[in-house]
Amino acid sequence: MAQKEALNMQLMEIRKALEELEKTKEKEVYRLSGPILIKSTKAEVKSMLKDKEELINMKIKTLEKGEKKMKGKIEELRDKLTKNDSDAG
């Protein structure tokens, strides 16, 4: 759950960066790489951000599938326990 939240935060940051990138008329921008800023073209940075956004979306979908599967297993176990309780009582 915390991992999904962290990914959603990253996704929001990327979307905000893409939004800001669209607003600028500059052809060259700076991107952060570790502790330094690197001059890049607007198109390059936009492409990198789109790729990151796609990757994060895939990770979120994978986590959601795992959550759904886990919830299904929990429901299955709950049903078994309830059945066992009613059989014993």
C-alpha positions as CSV (number, residue, x, y, z in Angstrom):
1,M,0.0,0.0,0.0
2,A,2.8,2.4,0.9
3,Q,4.6,1.5,-2.3
4,K,1.5,2.3,-4.4
5,E,1.2,5.7,-2.6
6,A,4.9,6.5,-3.3
7,L,4.4,5.6,-7.0
8,N,1.3,7.8,-7.1
9,M,3.3,10.7,-5.7
10,Q,6.0,10.2,-8.3
11,L,3.3,10.1,-11.0
12,M,1.9,13.4,-9.7
13,E,5.3,15.0,-9.8
14,I,5.9,13.8,-13.3
15,R,2.6,15.1,-14.5
16,K,3.3,18.4,-12.9
17,A,6.7,18.6,-14.6
18,L,5.1,17.8,-17.9
19,E,2.6,20.5,-17.4
20,E,5.3,23.0,-16.6
21,L,7.3,21.9,-19.6
22,E,4.4,22.6,-21.8
23,K,4.1,26.1,-20.5
24,T,7.7,27.1,-21.3
25,K,8.7,28.5,-24.6
26,E,12.3,27.6,-24.1
27,K,13.8,24.9,-26.5
28,E,16.4,23.9,-23.9
29,V,15.7,23.2,-20.3
30,Y,17.6,21.7,-17.3
31,R,16.9,18.4,-15.7
32,L,18.2,17.0,-12.4
33,S,20.5,14.0,-12.6
34,G,21.7,13.1,-9.1
35,P,23.2,16.2,-7.5
36,I,23.7,18.2,-10.8
37,L,21.6,19.9,-13.4
38,I,22.0,18.9,-17.0
39,K,21.1,21.0,-20.0
40,S,18.8,19.1,-22.4
41,T,16.3,19.8,-25.1
42,K,12.7,20.2,-24.1
43,A,11.8,17.2,-26.4
44,E,14.3,15.0,-24.7
45,V,13.1,15.8,-21.2
46,K,9.5,15.4,-22.3
47,S,10.3,12.0,-23.8
48,M,12.1,10.9,-20.6
49,L,9.2,12.0,-18.4
50,K,6.6,10.2,-20.6
51,D,8.7,7.0,-20.4
52,K,8.9,7.3,-16.6
53,E,5.2,8.0,-16.5
54,E,4.4,4.8,-18.5
55,L,6.7,2.7,-16.3
56,I,5.2,3.9,-13.1
57,N,1.7,3.3,-14.5
58,M,2.7,-0.3,-15.3
59,K,4.1,-0.7,-11.8
60,I,0.9,0.6,-10.2
61,K,-1.2,-1.7,-12.4
62,T,1.0,-4.7,-11.3
63,L,0.5,-3.7,-7.6
64,E,-3.2,-3.4,-8.1
65,K,-3.4,-6.8,-9.6
66,G,-1.4,-8.2,-6.7
67,E,-3.8,-6.4,-4.2
68,K,-6.8,-7.8,-6.0
69,K,-5.4,-11.3,-5.9
70,M,-4.5,-11.0,-2.2
71,K,-8.0,-9.7,-1.4
72,G,-9.4,-12.7,-3.3
73,K,-7.3,-15.1,-1.2
74,I,-8.3,-13.4,2.0
75,E,-12.0,-13.7,1.1
76,E,-11.5,-17.3,0.3
77,L,-9.8,-18.0,3.6
78,R,-12.5,-16.0,5.4
79,D,-15.2,-18.1,3.8
80,K,-13.4,-21.3,4.8
81,L,-13.1,-20.2,8.4
82,T,-16.7,-19.1,8.5
83,K,-17.8,-22.5,7.0
84,N,-15.6,-24.3,9.6
85,D,-17.1,-22.3,12.4
86,S,-20.7,-23.0,11.3
87,D,-19.9,-26.7,10.8
88,A,-18.3,-27.0,14.3
89,G,-21.2,-25.1,16.0
